[in-house]
Structures are given as C-alpha cells and as structure tokens.
Amino acid sequence: PESVWCVQSTGRIVVTGTTSGLVRIFDTNCSQQKSVLQGHLGAVAGLECDEDKMVTSSFDGCIRVWDWRTLKCRGLMSMPILATGPAAHPPRCSRLVYDDNTV
C-alpha cells in the first residue's frame, strides 16, 4: 500500500511525496487530485516548491527539478547512497531547501 512520506502546501495546492515514488498534486479548492508525477524509483523523501518549480528528493538517490507549467522533470541530479548491508536505509531528507542556482 502507498503512504504519504512528505507534504508541501502552496496555498490552494497540496503536493505529497509517496512511498511508491509518486508525487501527487491536489487542488484544495475542489479537493481533487490534479496530477501525478512519475520518475522516482524509491520513496519521495523531501520536496520543496516555489512559483516556478518543485524539487523532490528520493530514496532512489536522485533529486528531480519539476517545472510547474509543464509538470515535466527539467533536471536530474544523483546523490550517493551509503549502504552498510541489506537492511541499510538511505539518509532521509526531511527538508529540501534550494534557490535558483543550488539545491
């Protein structure tokens, strides 16, 4: 079953990152899901939004930058995942902060 791992609100829009790797976008005015973004292969661990873009991080070791206008991924960065054995968990990013040039 899918669960919500992280959430961000921009006023009338709520964005959730899920354990299945999906990013779900909801409109609070009509209480309906508007879009689903696919791309992460692991749980979405962190997300941050501004007027132009959304940045998501995942246990798959990737950071994705999404364009609000097109809802397409416009950038992808890989992060190293440190593992000490089969039961190891990647580090959780609970707050992702960025500006126009850095993540």
C-alpha positions in Angstrom: 0.0 0.0 0.0 1.1 3.6 -0.7 1.5 6.1 2.0 2.4 9.8 2.2 6.0 10.3 3.2 6.2 14.2 2.9 3.8 17.0 2.1 4.1 20.7 1.0 1.4 23.3 0.6 1.5 26.3 -1.6 -1.9 27.7 -0.6 -4.5 26.2 -2.9 -2.2 23.4 -4.0 -1.0 20.5 -1.8 1.8 18.3 -3.0 2.6 14.9 -1.5 5.6 12.6 -1.9 4.7 8.9 -1.5 6.4 5.7 -0.5 5.7 4.4 -4.1 7.9 7.2 -5.6 4.9 9.2 -7.0 4.4 12.9 -6.5 0.7 13.7 -6.2 -0.7 17.2 -6.7 -4.1 18.2 -5.2 -6.2 21.3 -5.6 -7.7 22.3 -2.2 -10.5 24.3 -3.9 -12.1 21.2 -5.3 -10.4 18.6 -3.0 -9.4 16.6 -6.0 -6.1 15.1 -7.3 -5.0 17.1 -10.3 -1.7 15.4 -11.4 0.6 12.5 -10.7 4.3 12.9 -11.4 6.4 9.8 -12.0 10.1 9.5 -12.1 11.5 8.4 -8.8 12.2 4.7 -8.2 12.1 5.0 -4.4 10.0 6.7 -1.8 9.9 10.5 -2.2 11.6 11.7 1.0 11.5 15.5 0.6 10.0 18.2 -1.5 10.1 22.0 -1.8 8.0 24.3 -4.1 8.1 27.8 -5.3 6.2 29.7 -8.1 8.2 28.1 -11.0 9.4 24.8 -9.9 9.3 21.9 -7.4 12.3 20.0 -6.2 11.9 16.4 -5.0 14.4 14.0 -3.4 14.0 10.3 -3.1 15.5 7.1 -1.6 16.4 6.2 -5.2 19.4 8.6 -4.7 18.1 11.3 -7.1 16.9 14.9 -6.9 14.5 16.0 -9.5 13.5 19.5 -10.5 10.0 19.8 -11.9 8.5 22.6 -14.0 5.2 23.8 -12.6 4.0 25.0 -16.1 4.6 21.7 -17.9 4.8 19.3 -14.9 7.8 17.7 -16.6 11.1 17.0 -15.0 13.6 19.6 -16.2 16.6 18.5 -14.1 18.0 15.4 -12.5 20.9 15.0 -10.0 22.2 11.9 -8.4 23.2 11.6 -4.8 25.4 8.9 -3.4 23.6 6.4 -1.2 25.7 4.8 1.6 24.8 1.3 2.5 26.2 -1.0 5.2 24.3 -4.1 4.3 21.0 -5.4 3.0 19.0 -3.7 5.8 20.6 -0.3 5.4 18.3 2.7 4.7 19.4 5.7 2.7 19.6 9.0 4.6 16.2 10.7 4.8 16.0 14.3 3.6 13.3 15.8 5.7 13.7 19.4 4.4 14.9 20.3 1.0 15.9 23.9 0.5 17.1 25.5 -2.7 17.5 28.8 -4.6 17.7 29.4 -8.3 21.2 28.1 -8.6 21.8 25.5 -5.9 20.0 22.6 -4.2 
